């Protein structure tokens, strides 16, 4: 005989398994991760969830959940299964690109999606303190920050920020001009 707690834990795991698989149950696909469920996610499972979400996004078959309900359910605690380092570019919001909801992923965004001590500290928090199971770096095409670094743009604080990208620009081999008009180089 299962106790009520054991039954609820089994039911929660079943809902999570349905949410992370290819077939989705109406209730499970919108379930907010708890710390116990988060611990059951392997790094490979976390990547698979993001890939499945990206497939849904790309095919126009995203899952729509009651986001206000998720706000309420995550108000006291969070248990994201992954962390994403992405660019500030408005065309690639990680939650949408990976079809995730409130409480599912940590996002660290900076133009050019590079890492520095602040981003590394945030990722340490996400993984070591809050239990995220994987880190993904989300790149994209036609990045304005990369173009700015390639063209050595000088503008206030942007100049200092772009110096974080400069080593990659310098080490990248290319045929043709080393400027933002060379799409292959960018």
Rosetta blueprint (number, residue, H / E / L):
1 X L
2 X L
3 X L
4 X H
5 X H
6 X H
7 X H
8 X H
9 X H
10 X H
11 X H
12 X H
13 X H
14 X H
15 X H
16 X H
17 X H
18 X H
19 X H
20 X H
21 X L
22 X L
23 X L
24 X L
25 X L
26 X L
27 X L
28 X H
29 X H
30 X H
31 X L
32 X L
33 X L
34 X L
35 X H
36 X H
37 X H
38 X H
39 X H
40 X L
41 X L
42 X L
43 X H
44 X H
45 X H
46 X H
47 X H
48 X H
49 X H
50 X H
51 X H
52 X H
53 X H
54 X H
55 X H
56 X H
57 X H
58 X H
59 X H
60 X L
61 X L
62 X L
63 X L
64 X L
65 X L
66 X L
67 X H
68 X H
69 X H
70 X H
71 X H
72 X H
73 X H
74 X H
75 X L
76 X L
77 X L
78 X L
79 X L
80 X L
81 X L
82 X E
83 X E
84 X E
85 X E
86 X E
87 X L
88 X L
89 X L
90 X L
91 X L
92 X L
93 X L
94 X H
95 X H
96 X H
97 X H
98 X L
99 X L
100 X L
101 X L
102 X L
103 X L
104 X L
105 X E
106 X E
107 X E
108 X E
109 X E
110 X L
111 X L
112 X L
113 X L
114 X L
115 X L
116 X L
117 X H
118 X H
119 X H
120 X H
121 X H
122 X H
123 X H
124 X H
125 X H
126 X H
127 X H
128 X H
129 X H
130 X L
131 X L
132 X L
133 X L
134 X E
135 X E
136 X E
137 X E
138 X E
139 X L
140 X L
141 X L
142 X L
143 X L
144 X H
145 X H
146 X H
147 X H
148 X H
149 X H
150 X H
151 X L
152 X L
153 X L
154 X L
155 X L
156 X H
157 X H
158 X H
159 X H
160 X H
161 X H
162 X H
163 X H
164 X H
165 X H
166 X H
167 X H
168 X H
169 X H
170 X H
171 X H
172 X L
173 X L
174 X L
175 X L
176 X L
177 X L
178 X L
179 X L
180 X L
181 X L
182 X L
183 X L
184 X L
185 X L
186 X L
